[in-house]
Amino acid sequence: MFDEKKAREFYCDFLGFDAVFEHRFSDGMPLYMGLERAGLSLHLSEHHGDASPGANVFVATENIREFHRELAEKQYAYNRPGLEDLPWGLQLQVNDPFGNRIRFCEQVE
């Protein structure tokens, strides 16, 4: 992540994750933060070299229609994901402010 405020707005306010830990080596240093929602854990880092922008994360999801409805009701200005019916399941893709994609998918059994 390149901007802590934008990361919190997107991941916490929009997607509904809770910050479960935050770490900085000292004041003014980059943030390393852990997020959780419904059993899914994500780690975000401002540290240079920790990851490359443009990552893609696939998340097996239950109740995706309910999740989609929740996101739509927030009317987030920068992301209005739809549902896509694919051969492997019903998928909802979001793009974070840093160029990464998260694909939530309720897979066909």
C-alpha positions in Angstrom: 0.0 0.0 0.0 1.2 3.5 -0.7 -1.3 5.5 1.4 -2.6 4.4 4.8 -5.7 6.5 4.7 -6.8 5.2 1.3 -6.0 1.6 2.5 -8.2 2.0 5.6 -11.0 3.6 3.5 -11.0 0.7 1.0 -10.2 -2.3 3.1 -12.0 -1.4 6.4 -14.7 1.1 5.5 -15.7 -0.4 2.1 -14.8 -4.1 2.3 -15.5 -4.4 6.0 -12.2 -5.7 7.3 -11.1 -5.0 10.9 -7.5 -4.0 11.6 -6.2 -6.7 14.0 -2.6 -5.5 14.4 -0.4 -2.6 13.3 3.4 -2.5 13.4 6.0 0.2 12.8 9.6 -0.1 13.7 9.5 3.5 15.0 7.5 6.7 14.4 7.5 7.8 10.8 8.4 4.3 9.5 6.2 2.3 7.1 3.2 0.5 8.4 2.7 -3.2 8.4 -1.0 -4.0 9.2 -3.1 -7.2 9.5 -6.7 -7.3 8.6 -9.5 -9.9 9.1 -13.0 -10.5 8.0 -15.1 -13.6 8.3 -12.0 -15.9 8.7 -10.0 -14.2 5.9 -6.7 -12.6 6.9 -4.8 -10.1 4.8 -1.5 -8.4 5.5 -0.8 -4.9 4.0 2.6 -3.3 4.0 4.0 0.1 3.1 7.5 -1.3 3.1 9.3 -0.9 -0.2 10.0 -4.3 -1.8 7.4 -6.3 0.3 5.3 -6.9 -2.8 4.6 -5.6 -6.3 1.5 -3.7 -7.3 -0.7 -5.6 -9.6 -1.2 -8.7 -7.5 -4.3 -10.9 -7.9 -5.8 -12.7 -4.9 -8.5 -15.4 -5.3 -10.8 -15.8 -2.3 -13.2 -18.7 -2.1 -16.4 -17.1 -0.7 -19.8 -18.1 0.7 -22.9 -16.0 0.5 -21.4 -13.8 -2.3 -24.8 -12.3 -3.2 -25.2 -11.0 0.4 -21.6 -9.6 0.2 -22.3 -8.0 -3.1 -25.5 -6.4 -1.7 -23.5 -5.1 1.3 -20.9 -3.4 -0.9 -23.5 -2.0 -3.3 -25.4 -0.3 -0.4 -22.2 1.5 0.7 -22.2 3.4 -2.7 -18.4 3.6 -2.5 -17.4 6.2 -5.1 -14.3 4.4 -6.4 -15.5 0.8 -6.8 -18.9 -0.6 -7.8 -18.3 -4.3 -8.4 -20.8 -6.5 -10.1 -21.3 -10.2 -10.1 -20.0 -12.3 -12.9 -21.3 -15.8 -13.6 -18.3 -17.9 -14.7 -17.9 -21.6 -15.3 -16.1 -22.1 -11.9 -18.5 -19.9 -9.9 -20.1 -16.6 -9.2 -17.4 -14.0 -8.9 -17.1 -10.4 -7.6 -13.8 -8.5 -8.3 -12.6 -5.4 -6.6 -9.6 -3.3 -7.4 -7.8 -1.6 -4.5 -6.3 1.9 -4.8 -2.9 0.4 -5.3 -3.5 -1.7 -8.5 -4.2 -5.0 -6.8 -7.3 -7.2 -7.6 -9.2 -9.4 -5.2 -11.5 -11.9 -6.7 -14.2 -13.2 -4.3 -15.8 -16.3 -5.8 -18.5 -18.6 -4.6 -17.4 -21.7 -6.4 -19.6 -24.3 -8.2 -19.6 -27.6 -6.4 
